[in-house]
């Protein structure tokens, strides 16, 4: 895998996670906050793109599927 693509995806996923975290914290909603923390942390632990992309998509749409 091209390392520049991995860096771009890490930056994008981390930024999305930060936005979810800030939104969830300000609104005091648990699901976006947890998804935000997960999106910020998991790129450090997952290297394979076959796992990386589906998990990122799942965590990104989870706050829209589960409403509190």
PDB file of N, H, CA, C and O in Angstrom:
ATOM      1  N   UNK A   1       0.836  -1.176   0.000  1.00  0.00           N
ATOM      2  CA  UNK A   1       0.000   0.000   0.000  1.00  0.00           C
ATOM      3  C   UNK A   1       0.876   1.232   0.000  1.00  0.00           C
ATOM      4  O   UNK A   1       1.928   1.263   0.638  1.00  0.00           O
ATOM      5  N   UNK A   2       0.445   2.220  -0.702  1.00  0.00           N
ATOM      6  H   UNK A   2      -0.410   2.195  -1.221  1.00  0.00           H
ATOM      7  CA  UNK A   2       1.170   3.480  -0.769  1.00  0.00           C
ATOM      8  C   UNK A   2       1.075   4.199   0.577  1.00  0.00           C
ATOM      9  O   UNK A   2      -0.016   4.360   1.125  1.00  0.00           O
ATOM     10  N   UNK A   3       2.201   4.622   1.095  1.00  0.00           N
ATOM     11  H   UNK A   3       3.087   4.491   0.649  1.00  0.00           H
ATOM     12  CA  UNK A   3       2.204   5.225   2.425  1.00  0.00           C
ATOM     13  C   UNK A   3       1.523   6.589   2.441  1.00  0.00           C
ATOM     14  O   UNK A   3       0.974   6.987   3.469  1.00  0.00           O
ATOM     15  N   UNK A   4       1.548   7.314   1.320  1.00  0.00           N
ATOM     16  H   UNK A   4       1.995   6.990   0.486  1.00  0.00           H
ATOM     17  CA  UNK A   4       0.881   8.615   1.299  1.00  0.00           C
ATOM     18  C   UNK A   4      -0.638   8.451   1.381  1.00  0.00           C
ATOM     19  O   UNK A   4      -1.311   9.280   1.994  1.00  0.00           O
ATOM     20  N   UNK A   5      -1.181   7.408   0.780  1.00  0.00           N
ATOM     21  H   UNK A   5      -0.634   6.734   0.282  1.00  0.00           H
ATOM     22  CA  UNK A   5      -2.618   7.133   0.901  1.00  0.00           C
ATOM     23  C   UNK A   5      -2.968   6.778   2.343  1.00  0.00           C
ATOM     24  O   UNK A   5      -3.990   7.233   2.857  1.00  0.00           O
ATOM     25  N   UNK A   6      -2.145   5.979   2.996  1.00  0.00           N
ATOM     26  H   UNK A   6      -1.315   5.609   2.579  1.00  0.00           H
ATOM     27  CA  UNK A   6      -2.384   5.614   4.393  1.00  0.00           C
ATOM     28  C   UNK A   6      -2.334   6.845   5.290  1.00  0.00           C
ATOM     29  O   UNK A   6      -3.157   6.977   6.195  1.00  0.00           O
ATOM     30  N   UNK A   7      -1.397   7.736   5.059  1.00  0.00           N
ATOM     31  H   UNK A   7      -0.728   7.629   4.324  1.00  0.00           H
ATOM     32  CA  UNK A   7      -1.301   8.958   5.857  1.00  0.00           C
ATOM     33  C   UNK A   7      -2.533   9.824   5.643  1.00  0.00           C
ATOM     34  O   UNK A   7      -3.072  10.382   6.598  1.00  0.00           O
ATOM     35  N   UNK A   8      -2.985   9.942   4.393  1.00  0.00           N
ATOM     36  H   UNK A   8      -2.547   9.488   3.616  1.00  0.00           H
ATOM     37  CA  UNK A   8      -4.182  10.734   4.111  1.00  0.00           C
ATOM     38  C   UNK A   8      -5.407  10.135   4.794  1.00  0.00           C
ATOM     39  O   UNK A   8      -6.193  10.864   5.398  1.00  0.00           O
ATOM     40  N   UNK A   9      -5.577   8.824   4.706  1.00  0.00           N
ATOM     41  H   UNK A   9      -4.938   8.232   4.215  1.00  0.00           H
ATOM     42  CA  UNK A   9      -6.716   8.173   5.360  1.00  0.00           C
ATOM     43  C   UNK A   9      -6.656   8.325   6.871  1.00  0.00           C
ATOM     44  O   UNK A   9      -7.680   8.561   7.511  1.00  0.00           O
ATOM     45  N   UNK A  10      -5.464   8.192   7.449  1.00  0.00           N
ATOM     46  H   UNK A  10      -4.632   8.000   6.929  1.00  0.00           H
ATOM     47  CA  UNK A  10      -5.318   8.383   8.891  1.00  0.00           C
ATOM     48  C   UNK A  10      -5.714   9.797   9.300  1.00  0.00           C
ATOM     49  O   UNK A  10      -6.390   9.986  10.311  1.00  0.00           O
ATOM     50  N   UNK A  11      -5.303  10.773   8.530  1.00  0.00           N
ATOM     51  H   UNK A  11      -4.754  10.619   7.708  1.00  0.00           H
ATOM     52  CA  UNK A  11      -5.637  12.159   8.824  1.00  0.00           C
ATOM     53  C   UNK A  11      -7.134  12.407   8.686  1.00  0.00           C
ATOM     54  O   UNK A  11      -7.732  13.079   9.526  1.00  0.00           O
ATOM     55  N   UNK A  12      -7.734  11.874   7.642  1.00  0.00           N
ATOM     56  H   UNK A  12      -7.248  11.328   6.960  1.00  0.00           H
ATOM     57  CA  UNK A  12      -9.166  12.061   7.418  1.00  0.00           C
ATOM     58  C   UNK A  12      -9.999  11.394   8.505  1.00  0.00           C
ATOM     59  O   UNK A  12     -10.917  12.003   9.054  1.00  0.00           O
ATOM     60  N   UNK A  13      -9.676  10.143   8.813  1.00  0.00           N
ATOM     61  H   UNK A  13      -8.930   9.648   8.367  1.00  0.00           H
ATOM     62  CA  UNK A  13     -10.423   9.390   9.822  1.00  0.00           C
ATOM     63  C   UNK A  13     -10.236  10.025  11.198  1.00  0.00           C
ATOM     64  O   UNK A  13     -11.193  10.123  11.965  1.00  0.00           O
ATOM     65  N   UNK A  14      -9.031  10.452  11.515  1.00  0.00           N
ATOM     66  H   UNK A  14      -8.253  10.372  10.892  1.00  0.00           H
ATOM     67  CA  UNK A  14      -8.785  11.109  12.797  1.00  0.00           C
ATOM     68  C   UNK A  14      -9.525  12.432  12.920  1.00  0.00           C
ATOM     69  O   UNK A  14     -10.036  12.761  13.990  1.00  0.00           O
ATOM     70  N   UNK A  15      -9.585  13.192  11.834  1.00  0.00           N
ATOM     71  H   UNK A  15      -9.169  12.926  10.965  1.00  0.00           H
ATOM     72  CA  UNK A  15     -10.311  14.468  11.840  1.00  0.00           C
ATOM     73  C   UNK A  15     -11.804  14.243  12.015  1.00  0.00           C
ATOM     74  O   UNK A  15     -12.466  14.974  12.751  1.00  0.00           O
ATOM     75  N   UNK A  16     -12.328  13.237  11.342  1.00  0.00           N
ATOM     76  H   UNK A  16     -11.790  12.643  10.745  1.00  0.00           H
ATOM     77  CA  UNK A  16     -13.738  12.905  11.499  1.00  0.00           C
ATOM     78  C   UNK A  16     -14.027  12.462  12.935  1.00  0.00           C
ATOM     79  O   UNK A  16     -15.049  12.835  13.512  1.00  0.00           O
ATOM     80  N   UNK A  17     -13.134  11.677  13.498  1.00  0.00           N
ATOM     81  H   UNK A  17     -12.303  11.374  13.030  1.00  0.00           H
ATOM     82  CA  UNK A  17     -13.278  11.250  14.885  1.00  0.00           C
ATOM     83  C   UNK A  17     -13.237  12.422  15.850  1.00  0.00           C
ATOM     84  O   UNK A  17     -13.994  12.454  16.820  1.00  0.00           O
ATOM     85  N   UNK A  18     -12.366  13.381  15.594  1.00  0.00           N
ATOM     86  H   UNK A  18     -11.751  13.356  14.806  1.00  0.00           H
ATOM     87  CA  UNK A  18     -12.289  14.566  16.455  1.00  0.00           C
ATOM     88  C   UNK A  18     -13.578  15.371  16.379  1.00  0.00           C
ATOM     89  O   UNK A  18     -14.061  15.871  17.395  1.00  0.00           O
ATOM     90  N   UNK A  19     -14.135  15.499  15.180  1.00  0.00           N
ATOM     91  H   UNK A  19     -13.742  15.093  14.355  1.00  0.00           H
ATOM     92  CA  UNK A  19     -15.402  16.227  15.017  1.00  0.00           C
ATOM     93  C   UNK A  19     -16.535  15.515  15.751  1.00  0.00           C
ATOM     94  O   UNK A  19     -17.342  16.166  16.415  1.00  0.00           O
ATOM     95  N   UNK A  20     -16.606  14.198  15.640  1.00  0.00           N
ATOM     96  H   UNK A  20     -15.951  13.670  15.101  1.00  0.00           H
ATOM     97  CA  UNK A  20     -17.625  13.433  16.370  1.00  0.00           C
ATOM     98  C   UNK A  20     -17.445  13.588  17.877  1.00  0.00           C
ATOM     99  O   UNK A  20     -18.417  13.751  18.615  1.00  0.00           O
ATOM    100  N   UNK A  21     -16.204  13.537  18.321  1.00  0.00           N
ATOM    101  H   UNK A  21     -15.414  13.405  17.722  1.00  0.00           H
ATOM    102  CA  UNK A  21     -15.931  13.661  19.748  1.00  0.00           C
ATOM    103  C   UNK A  21     -16.379  15.025  20.281  1.00  0.00           C
ATOM    104  O   UNK A  21     -17.037  15.093  21.319  1.00  0.00           O
ATOM    105  N   UNK A  22     -16.035  16.091  19.594  1.00  0.00           N
ATOM    106  H   UNK A  22     -15.500  16.036  18.750  1.00  0.00           H
ATOM    107  CA  UNK A  22     -16.421  17.439  20.024  1.00  0.00           C
ATOM    108  C   UNK A  22     -17.938  17.584  20.007  1.00  0.00           C
ATOM    109  O   UNK A  22     -18.518  18.133  20.944  1.00  0.00           O
ATOM    110  N   UNK A  23     -18.583  17.096  18.953  1.00  0.00           N
ATOM    111  H   UNK A  23     -18.111  16.650  18.193  1.00  0.00           H
ATOM    112  CA  UNK A  23     -20.044  17.171  18.866  1.00  0.00           C
ATOM    113  C   UNK A  23     -20.692  16.406  20.020  1.00  0.00           C
ATOM    114  O   UNK A  23     -21.577  16.929  20.698  1.00  0.00           O
ATOM    115  N   UNK A  24     -20.252  15.176  20.237  1.00  0.00           N
ATOM    116  H   UNK A  24     -19.534  14.751  19.686  1.00  0.00           H
ATOM    117  CA  UNK A  24     -20.829  14.357  21.296  1.00  0.00           C
ATOM    118  C   UNK A  24     -20.603  14.935  22.676  1.00  0.00           C
ATOM    119  O   UNK A  24     -21.470  14.846  23.545  1.00  0.00           O
ATOM    120  N   UNK A  25     -19.438  15.529  22.877  1.00  0.00           N
ATOM    121  H   UNK A  25     -18.734  15.602  22.170  1.00  0.00           H
ATOM    122  CA  UNK A  25     -19.133  16.117  24.174  1.00  0.00           C
ATOM    123  C   UNK A  25     -20.002  17.348  24.434  1.00  0.00           C
ATOM    124  O   UNK A  25     -20.520  17.521  25.537  1.00  0.00           O
ATOM    125  N   UNK A  26     -20.161  18.197  23.425  1.00  0.00           N
ATOM    126  H   UNK A  26     -19.740  18.056  22.529  1.00  0.00           H
ATOM    127  CA  UNK A  26     -20.969  19.408  23.603  1.00  0.00           C
ATOM    128  C   UNK A  26     -22.450  19.090  23.762  1.00  0.00           C
ATOM    129  O   UNK A  26     -23.151  19.749  24.529  1.00  0.00           O
ATOM    130  N   UNK A  27     -22.927  18.080  23.038  1.00  0.00           N
ATOM    131  H   UNK A  27     -22.357  17.544  22.415  1.00  0.00           H
ATOM    132  CA  UNK A  27     -24.337  17.715  23.116  1.00  0.00           C
ATOM    133  C   UNK A  27     -24.624  16.732  24.251  1.00  0.00           C
ATOM    134  O   UNK A  27     -25.780  16.431  24.545  1.00  0.00           O
ATOM    135  N   UNK A  28     -23.561  16.237  24.882  1.00  0.00           N
ATOM    136  H   UNK A  28     -22.621  16.481  24.642  1.00  0.00           H
ATOM    137  CA  UNK A  28     -23.667  15.231  25.949  1.00  0.00           C
ATOM    138  C   UNK A  28     -24.403  13.981  25.472  1.00  0.00           C
ATOM    139  O   UNK A  28     -25.353  13.506  26.094  1.00  0.00           O
ATOM    140  N   UNK A  29     -23.916  13.469  24.329  1.00  0.00           N
ATOM    141  H   UNK A  29     -23.145  13.856  23.823  1.00  0.00           H
ATOM    142  CA  UNK A  29     -24.470  12.260  23.726  1.00  0.00           C
ATOM    143  C   UNK A  29     -23.338  11.226  23.675  1.00  0.00           C
ATOM    144  O   UNK A  29     -22.241  11.522  23.202  1.00  0.00           O
ATOM    145  N   UNK A  30     -23.612  10.028  24.161  1.00  0.00           N
ATOM    146  H   UNK A  30     -24.504   9.788  24.546  1.00  0.00           H
ATOM    147  CA  UNK A  30     -22.575   9.020  24.340  1.00  0.00           C
ATOM    148  C   UNK A  30     -22.077   8.404  23.029  1.00  0.00           C
ATOM    149  O   UNK A  30     -20.868   8.260  22.847  1.00  0.00           O
ATOM    150  N   UNK A  31     -22.972   8.042  22.123  1.00  0.00           N
ATOM    151  H   UNK A  31     -23.954   8.159  22.271  1.00  0.00           H
ATOM    152  CA  UNK A  31     -22.572   7.304  20.912  1.00  0.00           C
ATOM    153  C   UNK A  31     -21.600   8.104  20.034  1.00  0.00           C
ATOM    154  O   UNK A  31     -20.558   7.558  19.669  1.00  0.00           O
ATOM    155  N   UNK A  32     -21.880   9.367  19.673  1.00  0.00           N
ATOM    156  H   UNK A  32     -22.727   9.810  19.969  1.00  0.00           H
ATOM    157  CA  UNK A  32     -20.893  10.103  18.881  1.00  0.00           C
ATOM    158  C   UNK A  32     -19.561  10.300  19.611  1.00  0.00           C
ATOM    159  O   UNK A  32     -18.502  10.304  18.984  1.00  0.00           O
ATOM    160  N   UNK A  33     -19.617  10.459  20.916  1.00  0.00           N
ATOM    161  H   UNK A  33     -20.477  10.456  21.426  1.00  0.00           H
ATOM    162  CA  UNK A  33     -18.380  10.621  21.683  1.00  0.00           C
ATOM    163  C   UNK A  33     -17.525   9.361  21.612  1.00  0.00           C
ATOM    164  O   UNK A  33     -16.321   9.436  21.368  1.00  0.00           O
ATOM    165  N   UNK A  34     -18.140   8.218  21.822  1.00  0.00           N
ATOM    166  H   UNK A  34     -19.119   8.157  22.020  1.00  0.00           H
ATOM    167  CA  UNK A  34     -17.399   6.955  21.761  1.00  0.00           C
ATOM    168  C   UNK A  34     -16.901   6.648  20.356  1.00  0.00           C
ATOM    169  O   UNK A  34     -15.781   6.167  20.182  1.00  0.00           O
ATOM    170  N   UNK A  35     -17.729   6.924  19.355  1.00  0.00           N
ATOM    171  H   UNK A  35     -18.639   7.314  19.496  1.00  0.00           H
ATOM    172  CA  UNK A  35     -17.291   6.708  17.969  1.00  0.00           C
ATOM    173  C   UNK A  35     -16.137   7.645  17.623  1.00  0.00           C
ATOM    174  O   UNK A  35     -15.212   7.258  16.910  1.00  0.00           O
ATOM    175  N   UNK A  36     -16.192   8.863  18.124  1.00  0.00           N
ATOM    176  H   UNK A  36     -16.943   9.178  18.704  1.00  0.00           H
ATOM    177  CA  UNK A  36     -15.102   9.813  17.886  1.00  0.00           C
ATOM    178  C   UNK A  36     -13.793   9.347  18.482  1.00  0.00           C
ATOM    179  O   UNK A  36     -12.753   9.405  17.827  1.00  0.00           O
ATOM    180  N   UNK A  37     -13.837   8.887  19.716  1.00  0.00           N
ATOM    181  H   UNK A  37     -14.682   8.840  20.248  1.00  0.00           H
ATOM    182  CA  UNK A  37     -12.622   8.379  20.357  1.00  0.00           C
ATOM    183  C   UNK A  37     -12.105   7.151  19.609  1.00  0.00           C
ATOM    184  O   UNK A  37     -10.899   6.998  19.414  1.00  0.00           O
ATOM    185  N   UNK A  38     -13.015   6.286  19.197  1.00  0.00           N
ATOM    186  H   UNK A  38     -13.994   6.411  19.356  1.00  0.00           H
ATOM    187  CA  UNK A  38     -12.610   5.086  18.455  1.00  0.00           C
ATOM    188  C   UNK A  38     -11.989   5.440  17.112  1.00  0.00           C
ATOM    189  O   UNK A  38     -10.985   4.849  16.715  1.00  0.00           O
ATOM    190  N   UNK A  39     -12.583   6.402  16.412  1.00  0.00           N
ATOM    191  H   UNK A  39     -13.399   6.882  16.735  1.00  0.00           H
ATOM    192  CA  UNK A  39     -12.038   6.805  15.112  1.00  0.00           C
ATOM    193  C   UNK A  39     -10.673   7.473  15.254  1.00  0.00           C
ATOM    194  O   UNK A  39      -9.830   7.354  14.364  1.00  0.00           O
ATOM    195  N   UNK A  40     -10.454   8.162  16.349  1.00  0.00           N
ATOM    196  H   UNK A  40     -11.139   8.258  17.071  1.00  0.00           H
ATOM    197  CA  UNK A  40      -9.145   8.785  16.554  1.00  0.00           C
ATOM    198  C   UNK A  40      -8.084   7.763  16.946  1.00  0.00           C
ATOM    199  O   UNK A  40      -6.914   7.934  16.605  1.00  0.00           O
ATOM    200  N   UNK A  41      -8.470   6.704  17.655  1.00  0.00           N
ATOM    201  H   UNK A  41      -9.421   6.565  17.932  1.00  0.00           H
ATOM    202  CA  UNK A  41      -7.484   5.775  18.202  1.00  0.00           C
ATOM    203  C   UNK A  41      -7.171   4.582  17.307  1.00  0.00           C
ATOM    204  O   UNK A  41      -6.025   4.136  17.255  1.00  0.00           O
ATOM    205  N   UNK A  42      -8.167   4.063  16.606  1.00  0.00           N
ATOM    206  H   UNK A  42      -9.098   4.426  16.648  1.00  0.00           H
ATOM    207  CA  UNK A  42      -7.941   2.780  15.946  1.00  0.00           C
ATOM    208  C   UNK A  42      -6.969   2.821  14.765  1.00  0.00           C
ATOM    209  O   UNK A  42      -6.399   1.773  14.461  1.00  0.00           O
ATOM    210  N   UNK A  43      -6.730   3.941  14.071  1.00  0.00           N
ATOM    211  H   UNK A  43      -7.193   4.792  14.317  1.00  0.00           H
ATOM    212  CA  UNK A  43      -5.708   3.908  13.018  1.00  0.00           C
ATOM    213  C   UNK A  43      -4.305   3.569  13.522  1.00  0.00           C
ATOM    214  O   UNK A  43      -3.457   3.130  12.745  1.00  0.00           O
ATOM    215  N   UNK A  44      -4.058   3.768  14.806  1.00  0.00           N
ATOM    216  H   UNK A  44      -4.747   4.125  15.438  1.00  0.00           H
ATOM    217  CA  UNK A  44      -2.758   3.402  15.363  1.00  0.00           C
ATOM    218  C   UNK A  44      -2.584   1.890  15.475  1.00  0.00           C
ATOM    219  O   UNK A  44      -1.456   1.397  15.483  1.00  0.00           O
ATOM    220  N   UNK A  45      -3.677   1.159  15.560  1.00  0.00           N
ATOM    221  H   UNK A  45      -4.593   1.560  15.553  1.00  0.00           H
ATOM    222  CA  UNK A  45      -3.607  -0.270  15.816  1.00  0.00           C
ATOM    223  C   UNK A  45      -3.898  -1.141  14.598  1.00  0.00           C
ATOM    224  O   UNK A  45      -3.489  -2.302  14.565  1.00  0.00           O
ATOM    225  N   UNK A  46      -4.593  -0.609  13.601  1.00  0.00           N
ATOM    226  H   UNK A  46      -4.925   0.333  13.627  1.00  0.00           H
ATOM    227  CA  UNK A  46      -4.994  -1.402  12.432  1.00  0.00           C
ATOM    228  C   UNK A  46      -4.150  -0.969  11.235  1.00  0.00           C
ATOM    229  O   UNK A  46      -4.084   0.217  10.912  1.00  0.00           O
ATOM    230  N   UNK A  47      -3.513  -1.926  10.588  1.00  0.00           N
ATOM    231  H   UNK A  47      -3.567  -2.889  10.850  1.00  0.00           H
ATOM    232  CA  UNK A  47      -2.666  -1.636   9.439  1.00  0.00           C
ATOM    233  C   UNK A  47      -3.243  -2.164   8.123  1.00  0.00           C
ATOM    234  O   UNK A  47      -2.966  -1.603   7.062  1.00  0.00           O
ATOM    235  N   UNK A  48      -4.033  -3.221   8.177  1.00  0.00           N
ATOM    236  H   UNK A  48      -4.259  -3.676   9.038  1.00  0.00           H
ATOM    237  CA  UNK A  48      -4.564  -3.835   6.959  1.00  0.00           C
ATOM    238  C   UNK A  48      -5.769  -3.065   6.450  1.00  0.00           C
ATOM    239  O   UNK A  48      -6.697  -2.785   7.208  1.00  0.00           O
ATOM    240  N   UNK A  49      -5.758  -2.724   5.172  1.00  0.00           N
ATOM    241  H   UNK A  49      -5.004  -2.952   4.557  1.00  0.00           H
ATOM    242  CA  UNK A  49      -6.832  -1.927   4.584  1.00  0.00           C
ATOM    243  C   UNK A  49      -8.148  -2.702   4.492  1.00  0.00           C
ATOM    244  O   UNK A  49      -9.220  -2.097   4.476  1.00  0.00           O
ATOM    245  N   UNK A  50      -8.075  -4.039   4.430  1.00  0.00           N
ATOM    246  H   UNK A  50      -7.204  -4.531   4.443  1.00  0.00           H
ATOM    247  CA  UNK A  50      -9.302  -4.835   4.383  1.00  0.00           C
ATOM    248  C   UNK A  50     -10.097  -4.726   5.684  1.00  0.00           C
ATOM    249  O   UNK A  50     -11.308  -4.948   5.692  1.00  0.00           O
ATOM    250  N   UNK A  51      -9.434  -4.392   6.759  1.00  0.00           N
ATOM    251  H   UNK A  51      -8.451  -4.211   6.752  1.00  0.00           H
ATOM    252  CA  UNK A  51     -10.102  -4.186   8.041  1.00  0.00           C
ATOM    253  C   UNK A  51     -10.303  -2.695   8.291  1.00  0.00           C
ATOM    254  O   UNK A  51     -11.333  -2.288   8.828  1.00  0.00           O
ATOM    255  N   UNK A  52      -9.341  -1.897   7.912  1.00  0.00           N
ATOM    256  H   UNK A  52      -8.504  -2.229   7.477  1.00  0.00           H
ATOM    257  CA  UNK A  52      -9.316  -0.461   8.202  1.00  0.00           C
ATOM    258  C   UNK A  52     -10.531   0.271   7.628  1.00  0.00           C
ATOM    259  O   UNK A  52     -11.218   0.989   8.355  1.00  0.00           O
ATOM    260  N   UNK A  53     -10.796   0.100   6.358  1.00  0.00           N
ATOM    261  H   UNK A  53     -10.238  -0.483   5.768  1.00  0.00           H
ATOM    262  CA  UNK A  53     -11.867   0.855   5.688  1.00  0.00           C
ATOM    263  C   UNK A  53     -13.259   0.447   6.172  1.00  0.00           C
ATOM    264  O   UNK A  53     -14.050   1.335   6.487  1.00  0.00           O
ATOM    265  N   UNK A  54     -13.608  -0.846   6.251  1.00  0.00           N
ATOM    266  H   UNK A  54     -12.965  -1.568   5.995  1.00  0.00           H
ATOM    267  CA  UNK A  54     -14.957  -1.174   6.753  1.00  0.00           C
ATOM    268  C   UNK A  54     -15.205  -0.726   8.194  1.00  0.00           C
ATOM    269  O   UNK A  54     -16.306  -0.282   8.520  1.00  0.00           O
ATOM    270  N   UNK A  55     -14.202  -0.839   9.050  1.00  0.00           N
ATOM    271  H   UNK A  55     -13.308  -1.200   8.785  1.00  0.00           H
ATOM    272  CA  UNK A  55     -14.380  -0.401  10.429  1.00  0.00           C
ATOM    273  C   UNK A  55     -14.569   1.111  10.483  1.00  0.00           C
ATOM    274  O   UNK A  55     -15.407   1.602  11.240  1.00  0.00           O
ATOM    275  N   UNK A  56     -13.803   1.854   9.691  1.00  0.00           N
ATOM    276  H   UNK A  56     -13.123   1.455   9.076  1.00  0.00           H
ATOM    277  CA  UNK A  56     -13.955   3.314   9.650  1.00  0.00           C
ATOM    278  C   UNK A  56     -15.348   3.701   9.163  1.00  0.00           C
ATOM    279  O   UNK A  56     -15.975   4.602   9.719  1.00  0.00           O
ATOM    280  N   UNK A  57     -15.827   3.026   8.132  1.00  0.00           N
ATOM    281  H   UNK A  57     -15.318   2.294   7.681  1.00  0.00           H
ATOM    282  CA  UNK A  57     -17.170   3.329   7.630  1.00  0.00           C
ATOM    283  C   UNK A  57     -18.240   2.975   8.665  1.00  0.00           C
ATOM    284  O   UNK A  57     -19.199   3.725   8.843  1.00  0.00           O
ATOM    285  N   UNK A  58     -18.084   1.859   9.333  1.00  0.00           N
ATOM    286  H   UNK A  58     -17.304   1.249   9.187  1.00  0.00           H
ATOM    287  CA  UNK A  58     -19.048   1.470  10.363  1.00  0.00           C
ATOM    288  C   UNK A  58     -19.080   2.479  11.505  1.00  0.00           C
ATOM    289  O   UNK A  58     -20.154   2.889  11.946  1.00  0.00           O
ATOM    290  N   UNK A  59     -17.905   2.876  11.981  1.00  0.00           N
ATOM    291  H   UNK A  59     -17.033   2.542  11.623  1.00  0.00           H
ATOM    292  CA  UNK A  59     -17.857   3.860  13.069  1.00  0.00           C
ATOM    293  C   UNK A  59     -18.358   5.226  12.627  1.00  0.00           C
ATOM    294  O   UNK A  59     -18.879   5.986  13.444  1.00  0.00           O
ATOM    295  N   UNK A  60     -18.209   5.549  11.347  1.00  0.00           N
ATOM    296  H   UNK A  60     -17.786   4.932  10.683  1.00  0.00           H
ATOM    297  CA  UNK A  60     -18.667   6.849  10.850  1.00  0.00           C
ATOM    298  C   UNK A  60     -20.186   6.911  10.720  1.00  0.00           C
ATOM    299  O   UNK A  60     -20.774   7.972  10.928  1.00  0.00           O
ATOM    300  N   UNK A  61     -20.838   5.789  10.378  1.00  0.00           N
ATOM    301  H   UNK A  61     -20.361   4.926  10.209  1.00  0.00           H
ATOM    302  CA  UNK A  61     -22.289   5.833  10.212  1.00  0.00           C
ATOM    303  C   UNK A  61     -23.050   5.385  11.453  1.00  0.00           C
ATOM    304  O   UNK A  61     -24.266   5.561  11.532  1.00  0.00           O
ATOM    305  N   UNK A  62     -22.349   4.811  12.417  1.00  0.00           N
ATOM    306  H   UNK A  62     -21.361   4.668  12.353  1.00  0.00           H
ATOM    307  CA  UNK A  62     -23.004   4.314  13.628  1.00  0.00           C
ATOM    308  C   UNK A  62     -23.792   5.395  14.375  1.00  0.00           C
ATOM    309  O   UNK A  62     -24.892   5.096  14.841  1.00  0.00           O
ATOM    310  N   UNK A  63     -23.301   6.631  14.520  1.00  0.00           N
ATOM    311  H   UNK A  63     -22.407   6.874  14.142  1.00  0.00           H
ATOM    312  CA  UNK A  63     -24.102   7.653  15.223  1.00  0.00           C
ATOM    313  C   UNK A  63     -25.416   7.991  14.504  1.00  0.00           C
ATOM    314  O   UNK A  63     -26.367   8.447  15.140  1.00  0.00           O
ATOM    315  N   UNK A  64     -25.474   7.774  13.202  1.00  0.00           N
ATOM    316  H   UNK A  64     -24.702   7.404  12.685  1.00  0.00           H
ATOM    317  CA  UNK A  64     -26.709   8.025  12.464  1.00  0.00           C
ATOM    318  C   UNK A  64     -27.694   6.870  12.597  1.00  0.00           C
ATOM    319  O   UNK A  64     -28.903   7.061  12.470  1.00  0.00           O
ATOM    320  N   UNK A  65     -27.174   5.672  12.854  1.00  0.00           N
ATOM    321  H   UNK A  65     -26.192   5.517  12.957  1.00  0.00           H
ATOM    322  CA  UNK A  65     -28.030   4.498  12.992  1.00  0.00           C
ATOM    323  C   UNK A  65     -28.583   4.350  14.401  1.00  0.00           C
ATOM    324  O   UNK A  65     -29.712   3.896  14.588  1.00  0.00           O
ATOM    325  N   UNK A  66     -27.790   4.731  15.383  1.00  0.00           N
ATOM    326  H   UNK A  66     -26.873   5.099  15.231  1.00  0.00           H
ATOM    327  CA  UNK A  66     -28.203   4.618  16.791  1.00  0.00           C
ATOM    328  C   UNK A  66     -28.423   6.014  17.328  1.00  0.00           C
ATOM    329  O   UNK A  66     -27.473   6.764  17.552  1.00  0.00           O
ATOM    330  N   UNK A  67     -29.667   6.352  17.531  1.00  0.00           N
ATOM    331  H   UNK A  67     -30.439   5.743  17.349  1.00  0.00           H
ATOM    332  CA  UNK A  67     -30.005   7.670  18.091  1.00  0.00           C
ATOM    333  C   UNK A  67     -30.427   7.501  19.542  1.00  0.00           C
ATOM    334  O   UNK A  67     -31.177   6.585  19.878  1.00  0.00           O
ATOM    335  N   UNK A  68     -29.944   8.384  20.390  1.00  0.00           N
ATOM    336  H   UNK A  68     -29.335   9.128  20.116  1.00  0.00           H
ATOM    337  CA  UNK A  68     -30.322   8.319  21.807  1.00  0.00           C
ATOM    338  C   UNK A  68     -31.473   9.244  22.089  1.00  0.00           C
ATOM    339  O   UNK A  68     -31.932   9.328  23.228  1.00  0.00           O
TER     340      UNK A  68
END
